[in-house]
């Protein structure tokens, strides 16, 4: 498998270098970043580009065209494969936010399509002039919820296809040698990916060369889900699949990205050895795909630095320890060979990872929802308002939501059930009511191949909190999602005290 890509996303490297950061090899010797990667067998680099990061203070001016050109030159100097990831935003674009660049906010839809084409073409034209065109281009970043909201918000399938086609045309017009990738999150959830691609292809998406997926085992399913999802994607579309984002924590720490609770769903706990094992597993899964159509994997931000104020991800998700010394996980890239995989019987090993210790299962009646009362703020919860101007705040162990315009809100978190059984879900809600208020408590059972949902409509009252319940659901062991959805005129709501318990048999 000569062309198997062992990659990293090092988009934040210019910011780290500007701050004077130094990186060290496993022996603690200061080493230039690209030399450290090369020494450890990295043969591909992915970087993101934001349209105008100077418009967003948090971006600190990085990840714009100047950084992209500088990084592209370094990648080419080291003879590495180069993936360019267009976010089509001035700052982060992901499933929860796909905000238009400020210069595009007032464009018509036709003008927006042209802007996507022109911007993509011009960036590539600049890179061509510098002799550093990418080998692969991502048209959008984690776009399962769409892109360039609200025009390209899912499920506006035709709009999404037209916007993506504008970017694809620009890439093809620049060079037919550049591969085009479409990138979604939820790499272990095949049915999410299948439904999305089926819908967008049917809406007219032009042919693409690669499917990119994000896979974080604490968010996106088990390693077995990843394996099965990739196999089914390849069988259905006959397009190579790449894991273009992954990572695993090397420690648990205060302020870190993930908690011990969420890591219970990951198969492997946080730890230095476990970080190595996670990378080995994913490398082996991807490289073992039929017809060599598992293209490669990319570790997301290996150079993020703990204890320097870069944010929670940096505290425990990178490939460097607190002394800036390379962790063993980096050498796992160098030592990996598809022809001589590190885990001889991978399927049996994965089954053992997810075997349940019956003695550790909480007794019936125990609330299984971590941070069910928001006592730790929004830790573990996803809060997705639409539009983003909706007011959301946590106070007095309640989530308060309000807006002076029509709005939607999705509040949810994922939980792993250790055993099959009868379960009961409840939440307390208080808020105003009027015509058109649609609020639901729900629970979804999530597997690689599908989703089964239960829901209960909430009829708000401002007299006091009312408990709403989903009773006696027969649920299998595995991943579930619980939450509340809101689709309402201008009203306020308060949400508190989620409870999920197993009932006595």
Order of alpha helices (4+ residues) and beta strands (2+ residues): beta-alpha-alpha-beta-alpha-beta-alpha-beta-beta-beta-alpha-beta-alpha-beta-alpha-beta-alpha-beta-alpha-alpha-alpha-beta-beta-beta-beta-beta-beta-beta-beta-beta-beta
